[in-house]
Amino acid sequence: MLLAVSVLFLCPVFRCQITEDADFAAPDTDPTAVEAPLRIPRQVKTLLTKETKPHIQELSVQTTIISSYAFTAVSCSMLNRHSAAAKGVFQFLVPTAAYVSNFTMIVGGRVFPSQVKAKEKKMQKEGGENNGKKNKSAPEQSKGEMEAFQMEVTIPGRNRAVFLLTYEELLQRRLGRYEHVTSVRPKQLVSRLSVGVTIVEHSRFTYLEVLPLRNGKTASSNGNGKAGPPVSTLIKQNETFCKISFTPSIVQQAKIANNGMLGEFVVRYDVEREIGIGDIQVLDGHFVHYFAPKDLPVVPKNVVFVIDTSASMVGTKMRQTKEALFTILRELRPNDHFNFVTFSNRVRVWQPGKLVPFTPNNIRDAKKFIYMISPTGGTDINGGIQTGSALLSDYLSSKKESHHNSVSLIIFLTDGRPTVGVVQSPVIIGNTKTAVQEKFCLFTIGMGDDVDYRLLERMSLENCGTMRRIPEDADASVMLKGFYDEIGTPLLSDIRVEYSEDAVEYVTQNLFTNYFNGSEIVVAGKLTNRSSDSLHIQVTASNSERSIVLEKDVSVTEREQETERRLAEAEAGPNGDGYVERLWGYMSVKDGLKGRLRSQTSAERENHTQRATNLSLTYNFLTPLTQMTVEKPQTLADGTLAQAQKEAEATEAPPASESSNQLSEDDNSLTPQSLQRNEPPKPISAVSKATSGVSKPAKKSVTLSKTSADGDPHFVVEVPHSKLTMCFNINGEPGHVLRLVTDHKHSGVTVNGALIGAPAPAGSHKEQRTYFSTITIVADKPHRSYIEVTPQKVILDDRDRMILPCSSSVSVETPNLAVVIIANANLTVTIRGTIQFVVLFHHYKNPAPYQRDHLGFYISNSKGLSKDTHGLLGQFLYEDIGLTQLSGNFSTAGENRTQETLGKNITLTSYPALKVKDRTVAVMKKSRRIYSGKQTVDCWFAKNNAAKLIDGQYSDYVASHLFDTGDWANGTNTH
């Protein structure tokens, strides 16, 4: 059965909610019914509060920002403490500009992944036309620049549901800074609440600030009675890296807001700008170019303000609009020209037939005009735009008065929909484009909930402008002034960014009408000619005085090495892999959607639609052209979870909206598209195969072998042919990725481990400690699949991509892999039914400086791996290793030598050694603790970083990245 996951714009909160459902239907009732959140009558709410109060055990929102591209992962764990089934509602505010990239829920130990697929053309058309009718799912119902992502599910009695949501966005630079906003509104006090923001930048920080929690018009209490960051906020940073955490206790949360509506956690920052051509970053065959020049002369502007003065603007809206306009007038510059147009039932112009220069008298008269504005009548949007456009167009056509190097724009503000004159949106859009004639830009502002935001967006997009929303309860004067500040200081016009024609393809938007102070131009693309190391970049533009041409040749290899080095130093984690490509995909989808709106012909529109759809599927983005479906868990009458169905039942898709984060039902239950690849969907029956084995595992002990890499890391190898055990240490470097098992050519299996560093304990002979922070298991046969493991989560991608927390016990079976997680203990991976690995999770509640959360890797069953298997552990699986004795003066411990008396005064000293192939390695007897210290094993220890024991040298085992499946550098393993 499918459950629609809908993006609602009705409630500006994050909510994980459970409501009692004592009469929950048995499976023989209508399985396609979608339950709405239950609303408890006020009269009985006090009686039921104790029983039905939702219990969120944990809420975690973790964001990693790499060069202004943000990856956010939300995890909400919710417990149903009652014996009866209950409905849980997961809701989280996602930035409007962001794309959801994955959603998974774990209910009763079973995993329910989502799938992103293309909308049908009929749904695209319905979602693409508003026709002036108010839609409950339309963006105007969102809170400012946020949209609510919602999922409702039935939770079995005395069971838990975990909701995992990820989304991505490119932060926009405004007023000289980036701003990242996290909504923290769980609607209750949460025992384990954490918000984290990690920032990795190419240039050093010039500004970094964590604001007080923001809630509505003003900042809410920080819980400490002082201004500044919220209580419990910790900030760790160096020049280019920053880690911010917000982990308030229940007491601290209650001091901020006892209803759990803490507000928005806001981080602002900016970085140093490179002079000249800008910052170019290269990674994995893609590039991104950041261009933000400063210290340029301001370009004069010609601006017409077109203001809605209909009756709906009466009161606070008009008062705040006037306050903003008074402030804006004071900030006009001497070379600027301006005018005002007001519209309601009729249109009125302050200074007919002209734009006036900035003078004290003109500013005084304009203030009088604004002060006398009185709201009345209907809303003639078309009349206001036509009058303002004609006024500015006539001014620009007058050679006598026009300014050669100037920027011209209209700022249009309304709080409603067209009610007078032309009211059809398509006609208004066409009339606006005809009137503007690409001579100037149109910027639109909507105030409140009764605005046709789609109309305003189309009007601005088709005329080189942008649209801004002002929520109903926001301080309009502040937001209007802020928006004007963004566009009030033009520095460049007619900007063109070009690259070597034979070196790049699929470049995102590279022509820009204006560049405003404090903003940023970002261009991304794919590199095609990898044989050439040079990339030529040219930027042309105009400012108030002259034309500007900037040119530079950059080395692609040097830029890529610099990008990789920066990511490694910052330990950016899996988000760092391929971030430039995903940024390019994100921007390309945005460009495709804009092109679709601007299309003049059906063929052009179809071309943009197809490209944007394909990219959305490739990167698993939930966009206006895609939809997300997820199988709905069924609960029996006794409150337990029903067994997985053999075949998912179909549900009818509801009408789609143009929301960028919409999830809806569809008539098929297909498996999820991978975040990494765009593969064809499987038949419906594959769902049952992929989920039928998903269950809550029994908590039993795991059978392990001694062959392992655990701890610092200490390697232990059990040699079955020789019935002996040997051990060695590898003193690696933090950031290095080590090859543990390499059998890519034969079984298709590769295991790599990434090292993380820590200082050595006091008095230790070592300079530092290293541990495995991430382990990847790649299985390339019969098709490519992989598992990426950290101490916090497990990512399983076997065509279906799932993100599983290590804190929950769960088992998953796919055609290629079987995964069993025992919460906070271990992970067992079985490949094709025979090859089996176990990964131990090591967590520290109160870690010492030399301790890090890390992983241990054990080979439980090597059957299925070939005799050519290599790697630090794999090379010994089929090796015949013997123990021998050496005579002579070897530098091993005295207790391991033996003495034999040959005569009266003759004694020979012998030492233990291992015979490996044609090599003899001196060893000593040692004891090692394995299985998290639960067992002690005696082993023969080889010193000096396992020199001579392992084939080759340490450097031969360093992989280029976690998913490197390269073979043993010196050929196959011979026996």
C-alpha positions, 0 to 999 in steps of 0.5 A: 500500500502506498501512503501519500507524503504531502508537503503542506503549507498550513502550519508553521511548525515541526511536529512529531505527534502521536494520537490515540487510535483505539478503534484502528481498522483491521486490514480488511478495511479500505487499505487506501484510506489516508488518515488525517491528523486527529484533532482532540476536542477542547472539552476533553483535551485535559482528560486525554493529555497524559495518555495521548501526549506524543513522545519524541525520544530524539530529534537531530538536525545536522547540516554540512555546508561545503562552499555554500552548498548545504546538506541537511539530515533530519532524524526524529525518533518517536515512541508509541508507549500504548498497547493500541496502534496510534497515528504519528505525524512527522512534519518539518519545515524545509526551505522553499529553495531546497530539494528533498533528496531522501526520505526513509521511515523505520516503523516497528523495526521495518524499513520503508524507503521512499521513491522519487519518480517522474510525474505524469504529464497530466499532473505536471500540467495541473500543477503548472497552472494555478488559474487564480484559484487558491490551492491549499498546497500552494506556496502562499501557505508556507511560513515565509521561505519555508515549506512543511514536509509532512508524513503520517503513519500508524505506529504499532503498540509499544513500538517506535518509528524513526523518520529520516529526511535529507534535503539540499540547497545552495545558500544565496548570498544576500547583503554580504553574507550567507544565512542558514536557517534550521526550524526547531519546533518539535512542539514539545520538550525533547530529551535528546535535542541536537542541532549541528551546523558544520561549515567547510569553506575554501576561503577564510571566514570574514564574518560568523554569527549565531543569532538568537533564536528567531520566532515570528517577528522578533527573536525569542528568548535564548534561555539565558536572559542575554543576547547572542547565541542560544544557550548551550550553543558551542562554536569551534572554528579555524580559518576555513572550518567551523562546527556549531552545535546547539544541544539544549537540555529539557530545562533549557528548552523550557526556559526558551518556550515550554511548548517546544516551539523554540524557533529558528536556529540561524547561522550567518557567515561570509568568506574572503573574496578572491580579487579578480576572476573569483573562486573556481573549485573542481571535483570529479569532472565538474566545476563551480565558479563563485564571482562576487567582486567588491569595491566597485563604483555604484551604478545609478538606477532608475526605479519605479515603485508600483504599490498596491493601495487596495482596501485589503492594505488598510491598517498594519500592511499600509503603515509598515509599507509607508515606513519602509518607503520613507527609509528607502527614500533616504537611501537614494543616491544623487544620480538616481531617478525615481517615481511612484505609481499606486493602484487599486480600482484606479491607477495614480502616478505621483509625477506623470510622464517622467522620473525625477532626480534625487533632490531634497525637494523631490524627496520631501514631496515624495514623502508627502505623497506617500503619507497621503496614500489611503487604501480603498477599492479593488486590485488592478494588477495589470493596470499598475504594471502597465502604467509603471512600465510605460513610465519607465520605458518612455523615460529610457527612450528619451535620449535627452534624459536617459543615463547611458550607464544605469540600471532600470527596475520596477519594484512591484508590491501587492497583498492580493490577487487581481480583482479589477480590470484584467484578472486572467493570470496568463493575460497579465503575464503576456501583457507584462512581458510586452510592456517591459520589452527586456528594457528593465527588470521587474521585482515583485513582492507579495505580502500575506496569505492571499497572494497569487505567488505563482503569478508574481513569480512568473512576472519576475522570472520572465523579466529578469527579476526575482520574487519575495514573500512576506509572511502575514505575521512578519514585520513588512517594513523590515523585510521590504527595507531588506529586499530593497537593500539587496537590489538597491546598490547595483555594481555591474550590468550585462554580465557574461561568464564564458569558458573554453568552448572545448573544455566545458559543457552543460554550463548553468546560467552564465548571462546576468542582467545585473550584479548587486552589492553583497550578492554573488554570481555562481556558475557550474558545469561539466568538464569535457576535455580532461586531456587539457589541464588549462581552463580559460575563463572570461568575464565581461560586464559594464559598470557606471564608467566603462566596460570591464573584461576579466580573463584568466587561465586556471589549472584544472589539476591544481584546483582539484587537488586543492579542493580534495585537500581542503575536504580531507583536512576538514573531514567533510565526510560522505557529503564532501564526495561529489558535492560539486556535481550535486551542486551542478545538478541542483542548479541545472534543475533550477535553470530547467524549471525557470526555462520551462516557465519562460518557454514560448513554444510547447516544444521549448517547454517540453525540452526544458521539462524533460531535462529538468525531470531527468536531472531530478531523477538522477539526483533523487530530487523532489521537484515540481516535476517529480513525486515521492511515494512510500509504502504504508505499513499496515497494523493489525487490530491487536496493534502489531505490525502486519507482515509485508504484502507480496505485492503493494496495493495501488492507490490513485494519485491526487492532483499535484501542486507546484510545490518543490517538496511535494510527496504524493501517492501514485498508482505503482509502488516502485523501489526508490531511485538511488541518490548516486545513479539513475537506474531504471525502476524495477517491477512492482513485485520487486518491492516485496522482494526488497522489503519482505526480509525487513524485520526487527532482529532478535538480540542474539550474539554474532558469530565472529572470527578472529580475523579483524581490524579493530581499535588503533587499529590492531590487525588480527589474522587467523590462519586456518591452514596453519592453525595459528594466529598472527597480529600486527599494527598499522600506523596510518595517517588520518585521512588515509583510506586503507584497502582491507579486502580487495577482490574486485575482479572475481567476487566483485567485493571490496572493503575499504576503511577511512582513518581518523586521528586522535592524540596519543595518551600521555606516556605513550610511545606513539605520536598519535592514534588512528581509528576507522571512522568509516568503512565501505563494503562494495559488491559489484556483482551481479550489479553494483551495490554498496554499504557505507558505515559510520558509528552513527549510520549505515547507508545501504544502496542496492538500487534502493537507497536506505539510510539506517541509524545505528541506534535502532535494531533492524534487518534488511534483505535485498537480492544482493545483500542482507544487513542486520543491525543490533542497536549500538552494537554491531552490523552484519553484512552478508553478500550473496548468502555466503560472504559475511562481514561484521562491523562493531560500533564503538561509542564513548559516553565521556571520551578521553582526548585520545578516544574517538567513536570508531568501527571494528571490522571482522571477516566472519565468513570468507567463502565466496572470496577468490584465492586472488583476494588481497588487501591488508586482511584479504591477502592472508585468507588462503595463505599457508603460513608456517611458524619456524625458529631462527638462530642469531641476534634478532631484536625481539623480546627476550621472553620469546627466545629459547636456548639449547645447550650443544656442549659444555660451553656452547649455547644457541639462542633461537627466535620465533619467526613466521614463514610467509611465501619466500619471506621470513618475519621475526615475531614475538608472542603477544595477547590481544583483546578483541570483540570489544574486549570480551575475548583475549587471543594469543597471537604472533606479533610482527613489528615495524608496521608489519614490514615483510609480513604484508606484501609490498609497503604501507603506501600500496594499501592507501586507496584514493577514496572510500569507493576505490575498487582498484586491484592490488597495485603489484598484481594478483596475490600469488600462492 
